[in-house]
Amino acid sequence: MEEKFHLAQNYMKVTSFGGRDAPFLARMPLLLGMSTTTHESSPTHPQQHRVAVVTGVSRGIGREIAGQLLAQGWVVYGCARRSPQDLEWSDDTGRLHYASADLSTEAGCQGWIDFVTQHCDRVDMLVHNAGSFVADTLMDAPAGQLEGQMSLHVYSAYRLSRALHPLLKKSDRPYVFTLCSVASLRAYPGGASYCISKFALLGFTKMLRQEWIQEGIAVSAILPGAVYTDSWSASPWPQERLMPPADVASAILHAYAASPRTVFEEILLRPFQGDL
């Protein structure tokens, strides 16, 4: 789908990618945030500012990641299926580029890629966070459900990583994070499609790590247990029993802040009292 935008009074009009076609207004930052790269800066991206691309920023872990990055002076390119009118949070920094994109479709991925590459000359951090949980078993999963989980969790990370690789190479500290899960390590009843796709995402992450070592691009898999997000809000477990999304986001920022001589290949986080 062709992207359409119009700059006016620091706002951008964008057509959603791969999903709803209704255009919307998203804030267009003028100044961004902190790098030592020597590449030429673009009109909207002074070279000293760090740039992150984060998927699935409308809520939960993605919202926390974007929020913490913005608080530290980063500019964030964030997407989700929701339109800005449906977002439950707002950016007060003026450094968030947001677009609606359905990354479970090839068209949605390509639209998001076009949006980023047209406005970015460098990517310092890429976070594959977009995802959703569906409950099913191998035998009762409706037709297409496994394919949908694979498209959202694995193929989107594959497509975005390949397309944004040239921009990552322009960073002096490029880092890729994939939001896997404890379900990437252990299968459990009632989550067949989800577990299969998360196992595959961890395998993709391991392969990416091996192939990009020589290019100086760090790659980490984040494997959280139960995190208190919308998907758990209706569960019988009290909020205090689950991890807060902010802790997962903090782990990512901590890994990024480490010496370039160190990489956290897999970061496993669990509720203090163990898995549910």
KEDO-896337 format. One line per 3 residues: number of its first residue (from 1); their letters; for each residue x, y, z of C-alpha. Coordinates in steps of 0.5 Angstrom, whole numbers, plus 2048, in hexadecimal, padded with zeros to 3 digits. Example, Ala and Ser with C-alpha at 12.3 -4.5 7.8 and 13.67 -1.06 7.14 Angstrom:
! KEDO-896337
1) AS) 819,7F7,810; 81B,7FE,80E
***
This chain:
! KEDO-896337
1) MEE) 800,800,800; 803,807,7FE; 804,80B,804
4) KFH) 801,812,804; 803,818,808; 803,81F,809
7) LAQ) 807,824,80E; 803,829,811; 805,82D,818
10) NYM) 809,827,81A; 804,822,818; 804,81C,813
13) KVT) 7FE,819,810; 800,812,80E; 7FC,80C,80B
16) SFG) 7FC,806,80F; 800,800,80D; 7FD,7F9,80C
19) GRD) 7F7,7FA,810; 7F1,800,810; 7F2,805,80B
22) APF) 7F0,80B,80E; 7F5,811,80F; 7F7,814,815
25) LAR) 7FB,819,818; 801,817,81C; 806,81C,81F
28) MPL) 80D,81D,81B; 812,81F,820; 817,824,81D
31) LLG) 81D,822,822; 820,81B,824; 825,819,829
34) MST) 82D,816,82B; 832,813,826; 839,813,824
37) TTH) 839,811,81D; 83C,815,818; 837,814,812
40) ESS) 833,81A,80F; 82D,81C,813; 826,81C,810
43) PTH) 822,823,810; 81E,81F,816; 823,81B,819
46) PQQ) 829,81F,81C; 82F,81A,81C; 830,81A,824
49) HRV) 829,817,825; 828,810,826; 822,80D,822
52) AVV) 81E,806,824; 819,803,820; 814,7FF,824
55) TGV) 80E,7FB,822; 808,7FA,826; 808,800,82A
58) SRG) 801,801,82B; 801,7FE,832; 804,7F9,837
61) IGR) 80C,7F8,836; 80C,7FC,82F; 809,802,833
64) EIA) 80E,801,838; 814,801,834; 812,807,830
67) GQL) 811,80B,836; 817,809,839; 81B,80B,833
70) LAQ) 818,811,832; 819,813,839; 821,812,838
73) GWV) 820,817,832; 820,812,82C; 81B,813,826
76) VYG) 817,80D,825; 813,80A,81F; 80E,806,821
79) CAR) 808,802,81E; 802,7FE,820; 7FB,7FC,81D
82) RSP) 7F8,801,821; 7F7,808,81E; 7F9,80E,823
85) QDL) 7F2,810,825; 7F2,809,828; 7F8,809,82C
88) EWS) 7F8,80A,833; 7FE,80E,834; 801,814,831
91) DDT) 808,817,82F; 80A,81D,833; 811,81E,830
94) GRL) 80F,81F,829; 814,819,827; 80F,814,825
97) HYA) 80E,812,81E; 808,80D,81E; 804,80A,818
100) SAD) 7FF,804,818; 802,7FE,815; 7FF,7F7,815
103) LST) 806,7F3,815; 802,7EC,814; 802,7EE,80D
106) EAG) 807,7EF,808; 804,7F5,806; 804,7F8,80D
109) CQG) 80B,7F6,80E; 80D,7FA,807; 809,800,809
112) WID) 80C,800,80F; 813,7FF,80C; 812,805,807
115) FVT) 810,809,80D; 816,808,811; 81B,808,80B
118) QHC) 818,80F,808; 819,812,80F; 81F,80F,812
121) DRV) 826,80F,810; 829,80B,815; 826,806,81A
124) DML) 829,805,821; 824,800,824; 81F,7FB,821
127) VHN) 81A,7F8,826; 816,7F2,823; 810,7F3,828
130) AGS) 80A,7F2,824; 806,7EC,826; 7FF,7E9,829
133) FVA) 7FD,7E3,82D; 7F8,7DE,82A; 7F6,7D8,82E
136) DTL) 7F5,7D1,82A; 7F8,7CA,829; 7FB,7C7,823
139) MDA) 7F4,7C3,822; 7EF,7C9,823; 7F3,7CF,820
142) PAG) 7EE,7D2,81B; 7F1,7D2,814; 7F6,7D8,813
145) QLE) 7F8,7D9,81A; 7FF,7D6,81A; 800,7DA,814
148) GQM) 7FE,7E0,817; 802,7DF,81D; 808,7DE,819
151) SLH) 807,7E4,815; 806,7E8,81A; 80C,7E6,81F
154) VYS) 811,7E3,81A; 810,7E5,813; 80F,7ED,815
157) AYR) 816,7EC,819; 819,7E9,813; 817,7EE,80E
160) LSR) 818,7F4,812; 81F,7F2,814; 821,7F1,80D
163) ALH) 81E,7F7,80A; 821,7FB,810; 828,7F8,810
166) PLL) 82B,7FE,80C; 829,803,811; 82B,7FF,817
169) KKS) 832,7FE,813; 833,806,814; 832,806,81B
172) DRP) 838,806,820; 834,802,825; 82F,7FE,821
175) YVF) 82B,7F9,825; 825,7F4,823; 820,7F1,829
178) TLC) 81B,7EC,828; 815,7EB,82D; 815,7E4,82D
181) SVA) 812,7E0,833; 813,7DB,838; 80F,7D8,833
184) SLR) 815,7D8,82F; 818,7D3,834; 812,7CE,836
187) AYP) 80C,7CC,833; 805,7CC,837; 7FE,7CA,836
190) GGA) 7F9,7CF,833; 7FE,7D3,82F; 800,7CF,829
193) SYC) 801,7D4,824; 804,7D9,828; 809,7D4,82B
196) ISK) 80B,7D2,824; 80C,7D9,821; 810,7DB,827
199) FAL) 815,7D5,827; 816,7D7,820; 817,7DF,822
202) LGF) 81C,7DC,826; 81F,7D8,821; 81F,7DE,81C
205) TKM) 823,7E2,821; 828,7DD,822; 829,7DD,81B
208) LRQ) 829,7E5,81B; 82E,7E5,820; 833,7E0,81C
211) EWI) 833,7E4,816; 833,7EB,818; 839,7EA,81D
214) QEG) 83E,7EC,818; 83B,7F2,816; 83B,7F5,81E
217) IAV) 833,7F4,81E; 831,7F2,825; 82B,7ED,826
220) SAI) 827,7EB,82C; 821,7E7,82D; 81D,7E9,833
223) LPG) 819,7E3,836; 814,7E6,83B; 80F,7E2,840
226) AVY) 809,7E4,842; 808,7EC,841; 802,7F0,843
229) TDS) 7FF,7F2,83D; 7F8,7F3,83A; 7F9,7EB,838
232) WSA) 7F9,7EA,83F; 7F5,7EF,842; 7EF,7EA,842
235) SPW) 7F3,7E4,845; 7F1,7E2,84D; 7F8,7E4,84E
238) PQE) 7FA,7EA,852; 7FE,7F0,84F; 803,7EF,854
241) RLM) 804,7E8,852; 807,7EA,84B; 80C,7EE,849
244) PPA) 80B,7F5,847; 80D,7F7,840; 811,7FD,842
247) DVA) 816,7F7,844; 817,7F4,83D; 818,7FB,83A
250) SAI) 81D,7FC,83F; 821,7F6,83E; 821,7F8,836
253) LHA) 824,7FF,838; 829,7FC,83D; 82C,7F7,837
256) YAA) 82C,7FD,833; 830,801,838; 836,7FB,838
259) SPR) 83C,7FB,835; 83D,7FA,82E; 841,7F4,830
262) TVF) 83B,7F1,833; 835,7EE,831; 82F,7EB,835
265) EEI) 82D,7E5,830; 827,7E3,834; 824,7E7,83A
268) LLR) 81F,7E3,83E; 81A,7E6,842; 815,7E3,847
271) PFQ) 810,7E5,84C; 814,7E5,853; 810,7DF,855
274) GDL) 811,7DB,84F; 80D,7D9,849; 805,7D9,849
***
